[in-house]
Amino acid sequence: MNIFAFEFRKYVGSLAVWIGSIVGLLMMFMAFYPVLAKDAAILDLFLEHYPEELLKAFGMGGELSLASVAGFFAFSFAFTQLVIAAQSAYYGFHFVSVEERERTADFLYAKPISRASILAAKYAAAGLALFLTNIGVWAGSFLAISWFRGDATYELWPVISLLLTVPVFQLFFFSFGFLVTAVSKKTTGVIGPAVGVSFVLYMLNALRRIIGGELLGLLSPYYHFDPNVILQAGQWEPFHAGISIGAIVVANVLAVRFYLKRDMSTAI
């Protein structure tokens, strides 16, 4: 039995939905840009009537103008990150717990193959699904920008720098889900916890924007890879990126250790 192929087939159906949702979201947001960019003064006047705290919570009102391609793409991509996070966390919660939830672990783990080899095949299948999603994010981003920017110009490298953060961003949420399921004795649901953790960390960063300070932001990858900051600077903030990468390494080391030692629930 080719475990990698078997595992990857589990992602095919949902993968199309996730990629389609991400690309559709980017297109939907960027489709508003030509209308808003026609008169930057009207857009600025529109924003002036909104509370400053609300603008900060949604990443608006910064140095990047929404009338610019970069500014509007940063605003659009911030919401896209929510979907990317939910998908990545969903796969993290799902990929090693599905056999226990469906009571088929006894069939899989009775095969003449080590648990570490099974885990490696599962990880490779999930990694391929996330990689294909990453390709969809890149394609959707550049298609949305090229179709709706009109005559407006933008710098290419800052956009590339932002898109290069996607794999790290994905792995952060994937690793979190993996660690939780590896430690938990029983995982009854997947989509709820996945959406929950992606939204809670998003709101944590939104709260940081409102009240200020950096401590809250250090706990959230949305702050580590803030689209406004990256598109303005044209590069990652090394310290913040290092926190996410460190968290990924620690989470995976602990998750693998717990997973290889845990007792698997089998069919009743």
C-alpha positions as CSV (number, residue, x, y, z in Angstrom):
1,M,0.0,0.0,0.0
2,N,1.4,3.4,-1.0
3,I,0.6,5.4,2.1
4,F,1.7,8.7,0.6
5,A,-0.7,8.4,-2.4
6,F,-3.5,7.1,-0.1
7,E,-3.1,10.0,2.3
8,F,-2.8,12.7,-0.5
9,R,-6.1,11.5,-2.0
10,K,-7.8,12.5,1.2
11,Y,-6.8,16.2,0.5
12,V,-7.8,16.4,-3.2
13,G,-11.4,17.3,-2.7
14,S,-10.9,19.9,0.0
15,L,-7.8,21.2,-1.6
16,A,-9.8,22.4,-4.6
17,V,-12.3,24.2,-2.4
18,W,-9.6,25.9,-0.3
19,I,-7.6,27.1,-3.3
20,G,-10.7,28.2,-5.1
21,S,-11.8,30.1,-1.9
22,I,-8.4,31.9,-1.6
23,V,-8.2,32.9,-5.2
24,G,-11.8,34.0,-5.2
25,L,-11.3,36.1,-2.1
26,L,-8.3,37.8,-3.7
27,M,-10.2,38.5,-6.9
28,M,-13.3,39.8,-5.0
29,F,-11.3,42.2,-2.9
30,M,-9.0,43.5,-5.7
31,A,-12.0,44.0,-8.0
32,F,-13.0,47.0,-5.8
33,Y,-9.6,48.6,-6.4
34,P,-10.3,50.3,-9.8
35,V,-13.4,52.0,-8.4
36,L,-11.8,53.2,-5.2
37,A,-8.5,54.3,-6.8
38,K,-10.2,56.6,-9.3
39,D,-10.5,59.3,-6.6
40,A,-8.1,58.9,-3.7
41,A,-9.6,62.0,-2.0
42,I,-13.0,60.4,-1.8
43,L,-11.4,57.2,-0.3
44,D,-9.5,59.2,2.3
45,L,-12.7,61.2,3.2
46,F,-14.5,57.9,3.5
47,L,-11.9,56.5,5.9
48,E,-11.9,59.7,8.0
49,H,-15.4,59.0,9.2
50,Y,-14.5,55.6,10.7
51,P,-13.2,55.3,14.2
52,E,-9.4,55.1,14.4
53,E,-9.5,52.0,16.5
54,L,-11.6,50.2,13.9
55,L,-9.2,51.1,11.1
56,K,-6.3,49.9,13.1
57,A,-8.0,46.6,13.9
58,F,-8.4,45.9,10.2
59,G,-4.9,47.1,9.3
60,M,-6.0,50.3,7.6
61,G,-5.0,53.9,8.3
62,G,-1.2,53.1,8.1
63,E,1.5,54.7,5.9
64,L,0.4,52.6,2.9
65,S,-2.5,54.3,1.2
66,L,-5.5,52.2,0.1
67,A,-5.4,54.2,-3.1
68,S,-2.1,52.5,-4.0
69,V,-1.9,49.0,-5.4
70,A,0.4,47.9,-2.5
71,G,-1.9,49.4,0.1
72,F,-5.0,47.8,-1.2
73,F,-3.3,44.5,-1.7
74,A,-2.1,44.6,1.8
75,F,-5.6,45.1,3.0
76,S,-6.9,42.3,0.8
77,F,-4.1,39.9,1.8
78,A,-4.7,40.4,5.5
79,F,-8.1,38.7,5.1
80,T,-6.7,36.0,2.8
81,Q,-4.3,35.1,5.6
82,L,-7.3,34.1,7.7
83,V,-8.3,31.5,5.1
84,I,-4.8,30.3,4.8
85,A,-4.5,29.9,8.5
86,A,-7.8,28.0,8.8
87,Q,-6.8,25.6,6.1
88,S,-3.4,25.0,7.5
89,A,-4.7,24.5,11.0
90,Y,-7.4,22.2,9.7
91,Y,-4.8,20.0,8.0
92,G,-2.7,20.0,11.1
93,F,-5.6,18.9,13.3
94,H,-6.7,16.3,10.7
95,F,-3.7,14.5,9.3
96,V,-2.8,12.3,12.2
97,S,-6.2,12.2,14.0
98,V,-8.4,11.0,11.2
99,E,-7.8,7.3,11.8
100,E,-8.7,7.6,15.5
101,R,-11.8,9.6,14.8
102,E,-12.9,7.1,12.1
103,R,-11.8,4.1,14.2
104,T,-9.5,2.7,11.4
105,A,-6.1,3.1,13.2
106,D,-5.9,-0.7,13.9
107,F,-6.0,-1.3,10.1
108,L,-3.3,1.2,9.3
109,Y,-0.9,0.5,12.2
110,A,-1.1,-3.2,11.8
111,K,0.7,-2.9,8.5
112,P,4.4,-4.1,8.4
113,I,5.7,-0.5,8.5
114,S,7.0,1.6,11.4
115,R,4.9,4.3,12.9
116,A,7.6,6.8,12.0
117,S,7.4,5.8,8.3
118,I,3.6,6.3,8.4
119,L,4.0,9.7,10.0
120,A,6.6,10.7,7.4
121,A,4.2,9.7,4.5
122,K,1.4,11.6,6.2
123,Y,3.5,14.6,6.7
124,A,4.7,14.5,3.0
125,A,1.1,14.3,1.8
126,A,0.0,17.2,3.9
127,G,3.1,19.2,2.9
128,L,2.2,18.7,-0.8
129,A,-1.3,19.9,-0.2
130,L,0.0,23.0,1.5
131,F,2.6,23.6,-1.3
132,L,-0.1,23.4,-3.9
133,T,-2.1,25.9,-1.9
134,N,0.9,28.1,-1.9
135,I,1.1,28.0,-5.6
136,G,-2.6,29.0,-5.8
137,V,-1.9,31.9,-3.5
138,W,0.9,33.2,-5.7
139,A,-1.1,32.7,-8.9
140,G,-4.2,34.3,-7.5
141,S,-2.3,37.3,-6.1
142,F,-0.5,38.2,-9.3
143,L,-3.6,37.5,-11.4
144,A,-5.7,39.7,-9.1
145,I,-3.1,42.5,-9.2
146,S,-2.6,42.4,-13.0
147,W,-6.3,42.3,-13.8
148,F,-7.4,45.1,-11.5
149,R,-4.5,47.5,-11.1
150,G,-5.2,49.3,-14.3
151,D,-2.5,51.8,-15.1
152,A,-1.3,52.0,-11.5
153,T,2.2,50.8,-10.8
154,Y,3.7,48.8,-7.9
155,E,7.0,47.4,-6.8
156,L,7.4,43.7,-7.5
157,W,9.9,42.7,-4.8
158,P,7.7,43.7,-1.8
159,V,4.9,41.6,-3.1
160,I,7.3,38.7,-3.6
161,S,8.6,39.2,-0.1
162,L,5.1,39.0,1.3
163,L,4.2,35.8,-0.7
164,L,7.4,34.2,0.5
165,T,6.0,34.3,4.0
166,V,3.1,32.0,3.1
167,P,4.9,28.7,3.7
168,V,6.1,29.7,7.2
169,F,2.7,31.1,8.0
170,Q,1.1,27.8,6.9
171,L,3.6,25.7,8.9
172,F,2.9,27.7,12.0
173,F,-0.8,26.8,12.0
174,F,-0.3,23.3,10.7
175,S,2.3,22.6,13.5
176,F,0.0,24.0,16.1
177,G,-2.8,21.6,15.0
178,F,-0.4,18.7,14.9
179,L,0.9,19.4,18.4
180,V,-2.6,19.7,19.8
181,T,-3.7,16.4,18.3
182,A,-0.5,14.6,19.3
183,V,-0.9,15.7,22.9
184,S,-4.7,15.3,23.2
185,K,-6.1,11.9,24.2
186,K,-9.1,12.3,21.9
187,T,-9.9,14.6,19.0
188,T,-13.6,14.7,18.2
189,G,-13.7,17.7,15.9
190,V,-11.4,19.4,13.4
191,I,-12.9,22.4,11.6
192,G,-14.1,24.1,14.8
193,P,-10.7,24.2,16.5
194,A,-9.0,25.1,13.2
195,V,-11.2,28.1,12.6
196,G,-11.1,29.0,16.3
197,V,-7.3,29.2,16.6
198,S,-6.9,31.1,13.3
199,F,-9.5,33.7,14.4
200,V,-8.3,34.0,18.0
201,L,-4.7,34.8,16.9
202,Y,-6.1,37.2,14.3
203,M,-8.1,39.0,16.9
204,L,-5.1,39.0,19.2
205,N,-3.1,41.0,16.6
206,A,-6.1,43.3,16.0
207,L,-6.2,44.0,19.8
208,R,-2.5,44.8,19.7
209,R,-3.1,47.3,16.9
210,I,-5.8,49.0,19.1
211,I,-4.1,49.2,22.4
212,G,-0.5,49.3,21.1
213,G,2.6,47.5,22.4
214,E,4.4,44.5,21.0
215,L,3.9,41.8,23.6
216,L,0.5,40.6,22.3
217,G,1.8,40.7,18.7
218,L,4.7,38.4,19.5
219,L,2.1,35.6,20.2
220,S,0.5,36.0,16.7
221,P,2.0,35.1,13.3
222,Y,-0.4,37.7,11.8
223,Y,1.9,40.3,13.5
224,H,5.1,38.5,12.5
225,F,4.0,38.6,8.8
226,D,2.0,41.8,8.7
227,P,1.2,42.6,5.0
228,N,1.4,46.4,5.6
229,V,4.8,46.2,7.2
230,I,6.3,43.8,4.7
231,L,4.9,45.6,1.6
232,Q,6.2,48.9,3.0
233,A,9.7,47.6,4.0
234,G,10.1,45.1,1.2
235,Q,11.4,42.5,3.6
236,W,10.5,40.4,6.6
237,E,11.3,41.5,10.2
238,P,14.0,39.0,11.1
239,F,13.2,38.8,14.8
240,H,9.5,38.3,14.3
241,A,10.0,35.7,11.6
242,G,12.5,33.9,13.9
243,I,9.8,33.6,16.5
244,S,7.5,31.8,14.1
245,I,10.2,29.6,12.8
246,G,11.3,28.7,16.3
247,A,7.7,27.9,17.3
248,I,7.4,25.6,14.2
249,V,10.5,23.7,15.1
250,V,9.6,23.3,18.8
251,A,6.0,22.3,18.0
252,N,7.0,19.6,15.5
253,V,9.7,18.1,17.7
254,L,7.3,17.8,20.6
255,A,4.4,16.6,18.4
256,V,6.5,13.9,16.8
257,R,7.8,12.8,20.2
258,F,4.3,12.6,21.7
259,Y,2.7,11.0,18.6
260,L,5.3,8.2,18.4
261,K,4.7,7.3,22.0
262,R,0.9,7.6,22.3
263,D,-1.6,4.8,22.4
264,M,-3.8,4.9,19.4
265,S,-7.6,4.5,19.7
266,T,-8.7,1.6,17.5
267,A,-12.0,0.2,16.3
268,I,-14.4,-0.9,19.0
